């Protein structure tokens, strides 16, 4: 029992963090609100697939809106089995979080007690795990499957049994299904098998297995008239703005990912120390297979993926780096006459990472949920009262589609493929995209749309729309814009929309400001 006390304390800490943060949100919202509208995008797509067999942000058409097809599919199965409940992602993530801790626990048991306690605590506090659970997004599942992939790769290198390779291939499929960034790391596993181990068949087979979810989902998307990759990857990726935009995005990633760079510094020190006695470059790689795969995968993520947005995109990187540096840390901690400066530096870097990732989120996560409650949930409630089955123009689409059954024209492009194609033609831009403005003009008019709820700075609305009012939130941290504008698409509906806003303004939170044009 005494051996399990640290593990039990970790579980207790995680439970208390989740309970505390949920209670903070419940105090102002009356229920838990996810800190990202993206969580409601997953829920909306899962709901539509479970109830209407339509893979889309609405029940009326296919849309490749999710960036984690397997997570959305998992939610759809759970909704089909247990019913449509908005906290299914919270429960599923909690179970995945428990599994992640147990996998790390099993891995760290081989090391000293100091290593075990420091790294199991770091898993929970540096990720931070409670925040990733509470986002309602796929990041806990992604971190879990990536840890399992790395451990399976290590096991296969230690024992090249067919069963170990089969396990590695299966886990690679799951990891890629949860997030395509997994391919960054699996690619370098394939490179290692091909060039270092000279296992050509296994290398190619692993790559083919890993890319299977991308190929299958891509084929389905193209068959439905969409892009091969999910809309979010096309519109948010780091390849839309030429070389200058690319370098700017990489620099921004480095700035937002400074906490991960600190951990990478430890990883690089490990690689240098472990390989300095080796003469050839191949031998240096052979003694560092997992650290080298993790470093190379991180480098590609830095170049082509994202950091930030509630520190979620890089959360899995924290986990896999901790996995990779644990053996090195254990060697340092067990050497009584070892390099004290290096030991001290490692602990300091972990503490700095804690201060950069965990501490700010104690304030920012409730603030993000408050933003979503004040804006997206209020917009969803407004539509539910007056337009729950109507045709709506919008550009933040999660909550409004999950809590309603609207027809949608998404001016950002995540939920409307024609908009996404127009934005892609113009390098992902939308603010001054004339073709996009013309498309919105014609579509809203010809298809009889009724109302628009949009950020004006994202795209200019047609002149024949009548702006009736705005909804403004305070202390914005997470929402795409501070102010949402309400438009009547048909001028004859202007007074009706104005009256609806007057009535609705009486029930919004006191710090949500609704201004109505006279």
N, C-alpha and C positions, 0 to 999 in steps of 0.2 A: 504493500500500500504506500509506503514512504517513497518508493521509486516513482510512483505516479503522481506525487504531489505537485511537482512543477507543471506537468501536463494539465492537471485539474485546475491549477491556478491560471494557466493560459486560457483554458475554456471559460473560466469564470470572468477573466478580464475581458475577453471578447464579448461575452453575454452582457456584461455591465455596460460596455461601450455602446453596443447596439441598443440596449434598453434606454440608456441616457439620451442618445441622439434621437431616438424615436419619440421619447417623451417631450423633448424640446420642440419638435415639429408639431406634435399633437396639441401642445399648449396654445399654438397660434392658429392651427388649421382645423383642429377637431378630429383629424385623422392623419395618418402618415402620408406624406407626399414625397415622391421620388425627387431627388435633386437635379434630375435631367429629364427634359421632355423626350429624349431618345428612349427612355424606358417605356414610355407609353406608345412609342412607335412599334417596339417589339410586341407589346401587348395587343395593339390594334391589329397588326398583321397576324399574330397567333390566333386572335379571336376570329378574324375573317376566314382564316384557313380551317379552323376547327368547326365553325358554324356554317360557312357557306362554300367551303372547298375552293376559296379564292385566295391565291397568294398575293396579297396586295394591302396597301394602307387603307383602302376601302373595299367593300364587298363587290364593287361593280367592275373592277378591272385589275389585271395583273400589274404589279409594280415591284421592281427590284430595290426596295427601300432599305432592307436590312443589310448591315455589314457583317452579321454573324448568322448565316442561314441555319446552322445547326442549333443555335440557342433559340432562335425563333421557332424552329420546328419542335424543339423540346417543349417550349411553352404551349404550343398548339396541342401537343399530345396531352399535357397536363390539364389544359382547359377542356379538352374533349372528355377526359376521364373524370375530373373533379368539378367541372363547371367554370364559368367565367368569373374569376375573382382577381381583383387588381393586385393582391399581395402574393400571388403564386411565384413571381420572380424572387421576392424577398425570402420565402421559405426555401425555394430551390437553391438559391445562393447560400443560404445558411447551411444547408446540408453539404454543399460543395465545399464551403469553408471548413466544416468539421473534417471532411475527407482530406483536404489540403493539409491541415494541421497534423492529422494522423500519419499521412505519408511522410511529412517532414520529421515527425517524431520517430518513425521507424528508421529513417535515413540517419538522423543525428545520434541515435543510440550507440553507434559504433565509436563516437568520439567522447572526449572528456566531459565531465559534468558542466564545466564552465562554458565550453563550446555549445553544448546542448542548450543550456539556459539562454545564452546570449543570442543564438541564432533562431531558436524557436520564438523567443520574444521579438526578435527583429522581423520575423515573418509577419507577425500580427501587427506590429507597431510601425514598421517602415513601409509596408505595402500601401496604406494601412488596410488590413483585412476587413475591419468593420465597415469602412467607407465603401469598399468595393462590393460588399454584400448589399449595402443599403442603396447603391445606385440602381439596383434592379436590372443591371446590364450583365453582359456575358463574361466579364473580366475574371471572376473567380474560377469559372469553368475553364477559361483559357489558361490561367496560371496553373491550375491543377493538371490539365492534360500536358502542358509543356514540361512540368516537373517530371511527370510520368514518362514522357518521351526521352528526356535526358537520362533518367535513371535506366530506362530500357536500353538506350544506346550504350551506356556504360556497361550494363550487364552483358550485352551482345559482344562488346569488345573483350570482356573478360572470358566469355564462353560463347563461342560462335555456333551454338546449337540452333537448328532450324526453328525450334519453338521460340527461342529468344528473338530471332529475326521476325517471326510472325507477330509476336507481341509488339515489337517496335513498329512494324508497318501498320498495324491496327491503330495504335495510339497516335501515329502520325496522321492518319486519316481524321481522327477525332479532333486533334489539335488544329488542323487546318480548317475543319468545318466550323470551329468556334471563332477563329480569327485567321485571316489569310497571312498575317505577319508571321505565323508559325513557320511558313515556308522559308523565311530568311535563315532560320536555324537548321531546318531539315536539309536545305540545300548544302550547307557546309558539312553536315554529317555525310551526305552523299559524296562530296568532294574528298573528305577524309577516307571514306571507304574505297574510292576510286584510285586516288593517287598515293595514299599512304599504305593502305592495306592491300591494294591491288585486287580488290573484290569487285570486279566490274559488273557482274550480274546483279549482285546485292545492291550496289550503288544505284544502278538504273532502276531496279525494281522498287527500291525505297522511294525514289523520286516520283515514280509513276503512281505508287500507292498514295503518297502524300498529296499529289496534285489532283487526285480523283474528285474530291468535293468541288474544287474550282471548275473542273471540266464539266461535271454533271450539272452544277448550278448554272454555269455559263451557257451550256447548251439549252437548258430550259428557258433561260432569260432571252437568249437570241431568238428562240422559237416563238416567244411571245412578243417579239418586236422591241426588246430592250437591249441594253449593252451586255457584253460578255461578263464584265465585272459589275458588282453592285453599284447603283447610282452614287452612293456616298463616296466610294473609292474613286470614281471618275471625277466627281465634283470637288472633293476635299483633298485629293492626293497632291503630292509635291512635284507635279510635272506639268502644271498648267500655265505657268507664267514665264517661260523661257529661262535662260541661264541666270539672269539677274534675280528673277523671282525665286528660282530654285535655291540659289545661294542664300538669299534672304530668309527663306523658310528654314534652311538647315541651321543658320545662325540663330533663328528664333527657337528652333528645337533644342539647340544646345543651351540656350538661356533658360528655357522652361524646364529642361531636363538636367539642370545642374546637380540635383540630388542623386541622379543615376550616374552622372559622370564621376562623382566622388567614389561611388562603389566600383566603377570601372577602373579607377586609379588603383584600388586594392587588387583588382583582378590582374592588371598589367604588372604590378609589383610581383604578384605570385608567379606569373608566366616568366618574368625575367629571372627570378631567383631559382625557380625549378629547372630552368633550361640553361642556366649559365655554364654548367659543367659539360653540356653537350656540344660537340664540335659542329655537326652538320645541321642544316636547317630542318631536314626531315626528322632528325632525332629530337630537336627542340619541340617540334609539333607532337611527336609520339609521346612525350612525357606530359603533355598538356592537352589531351584531346577535348575534354569537356570545357575547360577555360577558353581554348581557342575557338571552339564552336560558338560559345556564348559571346565572346568578344566580337567575332565577325558578324554574328547575327545582330548584335547591338548596333554595329557600325552601319549595316544596311538599313536598320530601322531608323537610325538618326538621319540618313539621307533621304529616305522615301516615305516614311510613315509620319505619324504625329506624336507630339508630346502635349501634355496639358489637359485642359477641359476637365477640371476637378481631378487632376493628376492621375487619370484613369488609363490613358493610353500606354503609359510606361510602367504601370503597376506590375505587369507580368515580368518586365525586365528586372525589377528589384528582386523578385522571387528567384528567377533563374541565376542571377548573379550571386545571391546569397548561397544558393545550392553549390555553385562552382567554387566559391572562396572558403567554404566551411572546412574542407580538409587542410588547407593552408593555415587557416586561423587556428585549427586544433594543434598543428605542429608548433606554432608560435606559443600558444598558451601552455603547452606541456613542457617546453624547454625552459627550465628554471634559469639557465645562464644564457638564454637566447638574447636576441636583439630587443632590448627593452624599449628603445625608441620606436621600433616597428610595431611592437605590441600596443604601445600607448597611442601611436598614430592611427592604428586600425580602430581602436575603441573610440577615439575622437571623431574619426570620419563617420562611424556608425551613429554617434550622438548628433553630429551635425545633420546627417540625413534625417534623423528623427525630428530635429527641430524644423527642417525644411518641409517635411511631408506630413507628419502627424499633427504637430502643434497648430499650424494655420488652419487645418481642416476642422478642428474643434469649433471654430467660428464660421468657416466658409461653407461647410456642409448644411447647417441649418439655414444659413443665408441663401444658399442655392435653392433649398426646398421652399423657402419663403418667396423667392422670386417666381418659381414655377407655380406656387399656389396663387400668388397675386396676379399672375399674367395668364399662363396657359390653362390653369384650372378655372379661372374666372371666364375666360373665353369659351371654354368647353361648356360651362354652366349656362352662359348666355345663349349659345347655340342650342343647347338642350331645351331651353325654355321656348325658344322662338323659331329655330331653324334646324331641328334635329334630323330631318330627312331632306333638307334642301341642298341646292347647288351653291357651294361656297368657294370663294377665292381666298387663299391663305398662304402663308409661307413659314409657319411653325406648326407642324401638323400632327404631333403625337397625341396629346390629350384630347384635342378637338375631334379626332377620328375615333379614338378608343371609346369615349363616352357618348358618341353619337353615331348615326348611320348616314352621314352626309355624302354627297357627291363632291369631289374635290378637284380644284385646279390649283396645284402647288406652284407658286411662282419661283420657288427656290430650285425645284426640279427633283427632289428626292422621291416624291410621289407621283410625278407627271413626266413620262418619258420624253414627250415632245419638248417640254421646257428644258429638260436635262440635255437633250441633243443641241438645242439652240445655245445653251450656255457653254457646252463643250466646244462648239464651233468658235466661240469668242473667248477661248482660254479660261473658261469657268466664270467669267464675269457676268454680272447681271444688272448693275446699277445704271449703266448707260447703253444697254444692249437694245438697239432699235428693233431688231427682228423679234426679240422677246416681247417687247412692248406691243408690237403689232399683233403677235400671236395672242396675247392676253386680251387685247381689244376685240379681236374677231371671235375668239372662242367664247368669251363671256357673253357676247352679243348673240351669236348664233345658237348657242346651247342654253340660253335662257337662265343664266346664273342670277342669283338674287342679292347676295351680300358679299362684301370683301372685308377681311380682317387681316391687315398687313402692316409691316414696317415700311414706312414711306421711303426710308433711305435705301432699302434693298432693291426696289424697282418702282418706277413711276407708273401709277395707275392711269388708265385711259381718261381722257377729258370728259367723256360722257358719264363717268361715275360721279356720284354726288357724295362728297365727304360730309359726314354727319357729326362725327365726334371722335374723341380719342380716349384711350385708357392708358394711364401712366403709373408706373410702379416706382418705388423709392429704393435707393441703395442697391442698384442693379449690379449683380456679380455674374449671374449665369445666363440670363435671358438674352436672346439675340438682339434685342433693342429695348430701350426704356419705354417707348411709347408705341402703342398699336393704334392704327387708324381704322375707323369703321366707315365703309362706303356702301351706299345703296347703288346697286348696279343699274337699276331702272329709276329714273328721276321721279316717277309717280309713286315710288315706295319710300321716298325720302322722309315724309312726315311719319310714316309707320315706324321706320327705324329710329327716328328721333324719339318717339314716344316709348319705344321699347328700351332705349338707353336711359331715359328718365326713370322709368320704372325699375330697371335693373340696378341703377346707381344706388338705390336705397338699400340694397342687400349686399354690396361689395364690402370687403374689409375697409376699415376707416382710413388706412394709408394708401389705398388705391384711389387715384384721382380720375374721375370721368368728366371730361369737358365736352359740352354739347354745343354745336354751332347754332346760333339763332337763325 
